[in-house]
Amino acid sequence: MTIRAPIVLILMVIFSSASGAEDNPRSALDPSKALAGHWASESGRTHYYFADGKLIMVDDGTAAKMTFKVLKEDKDELLLRLKITTELGGSHKKTLRFSSTRKGLLETVAVDVNDKKVHVSTIWKYVDDKTEPKE
């Protein structure tokens, strides 16, 4: 009876870990796959829709179409480095660091302010798998 108790405990731990992945299939996605879909800034003011190299950003109700390219992906660190290009040809780089659940991320962008680079970070939350805003 004393041997069965540890075995039961080990099996409970294994099955509870496995069921956690089933509850959140996003947690197994590589960062480049987890990016696809609809994300919103923590404030809810800005929404991002990612799909196949295309990005639609809706900021305070105004939509802007852009493209993006993955410059670097670190699967162990859950990190993506992107180059975003606007329709007018302007571009910037941003770093996205995903949470372990892939339902949240930290966006960091370098901004030039008075001849100095300032890093601005924003928290995004995953909303759903939509790749375009409602018309």
C-alpha positions in Angstrom: 0.0 0.0 0.0 2.9 2.4 0.6 4.2 1.7 -2.9 0.9 2.5 -4.6 0.6 6.0 -3.0 3.8 7.4 -4.7 2.8 5.8 -8.0 -0.7 7.3 -7.8 0.8 10.7 -7.0 3.2 10.5 -9.9 0.4 9.6 -12.3 -1.8 12.5 -11.0 1.1 14.9 -11.7 1.6 13.6 -15.2 -2.0 13.7 -16.1 -2.6 17.2 -14.7 0.4 18.5 -16.7 -0.9 16.8 -19.9 -4.4 18.2 -19.4 -3.1 21.7 -19.0 -1.8 21.6 -22.6 -5.1 20.3 -23.8 -6.9 23.2 -22.0 -4.6 25.7 -23.9 -3.4 24.4 -27.2 -1.7 27.8 -27.9 0.9 27.0 -25.2 2.6 24.5 -27.6 2.9 27.0 -30.5 6.1 28.4 -31.7 6.2 32.2 -31.5 5.8 32.7 -35.2 2.6 30.6 -35.2 1.3 32.1 -32.0 1.4 35.6 -33.6 -1.4 34.8 -36.1 -4.7 36.3 -35.1 -6.2 39.2 -33.2 -4.3 40.9 -30.4 -5.2 44.0 -28.4 -3.2 46.4 -26.3 -3.8 46.2 -22.6 -5.8 49.4 -22.7 -8.0 48.1 -25.6 -7.3 51.2 -27.7 -5.2 49.4 -30.3 -6.0 46.1 -32.0 -3.6 44.1 -34.2 -4.5 41.5 -36.8 -1.7 39.3 -38.0 -1.7 36.8 -40.9 0.8 35.6 -43.5 3.1 38.6 -43.5 0.2 41.1 -43.3 -0.7 43.3 -40.4 -3.7 45.5 -39.9 -3.5 47.8 -37.0 -6.6 49.6 -35.7 -5.8 52.4 -33.4 -8.7 54.3 -31.9 -10.9 53.2 -34.7 -8.6 54.0 -37.6 -7.2 51.1 -39.6 -3.7 51.0 -41.2 -2.5 48.1 -43.4 1.1 47.0 -43.1 3.4 44.1 -43.8 5.7 42.4 -41.5 8.8 40.1 -41.8 10.1 37.9 -39.0 13.8 38.9 -38.6 14.5 36.5 -35.7 12.7 33.8 -33.8 13.9 32.4 -30.5 11.7 29.4 -29.6 13.4 28.9 -26.2 13.0 32.5 -25.2 9.5 32.8 -26.9 10.7 35.9 -28.8 10.1 37.3 -32.2 11.9 40.3 -33.8 9.8 41.8 -36.5 10.3 44.5 -39.2 7.0 46.3 -39.8 6.6 48.2 -43.1 3.8 50.7 -43.7 2.0 51.3 -47.0 4.0 54.5 -47.5 7.3 52.5 -47.2 8.3 53.6 -43.6 9.5 50.8 -41.4 10.4 50.1 -37.8 11.5 47.0 -35.8 9.8 45.6 -32.7 10.5 42.8 -30.3 7.6 40.6 -29.1 8.2 38.4 -26.0 5.4 35.9 -25.5 4.1 34.5 -22.2 4.3 30.8 -21.7 0.6 30.5 -22.5 1.0 32.4 -25.8 -2.1 34.5 -24.7 -0.1 37.6 -23.8 3.1 39.3 -24.9 5.3 42.3 -24.3 6.0 44.5 -27.3 9.1 46.6 -27.2 9.9 49.3 -29.7 12.9 51.7 -29.8 11.8 55.3 -30.4 14.1 58.2 -31.1 13.6 61.1 -28.7 15.9 64.1 -28.6 18.7 62.2 -30.3 18.4 59.3 -27.8 16.8 55.9 -28.2 14.0 55.2 -25.8 12.5 51.7 -25.5 8.7 51.8 -25.1 6.9 48.6 -24.0 3.3 47.7 -24.3 1.4 44.6 -23.1 -0.8 42.9 -25.6 -3.5 40.2 -25.0 -4.6 37.6 -27.4 -8.3 38.1 -28.4 -9.2 35.5 -31.0 -8.1 33.9 -34.3 -9.6 36.7 -36.6 -7.1 38.1 -39.1 -9.1 41.1 -40.2 -11.3 43.6 -38.3 -15.1 43.6 -38.7 -16.2 45.9 -41.5 
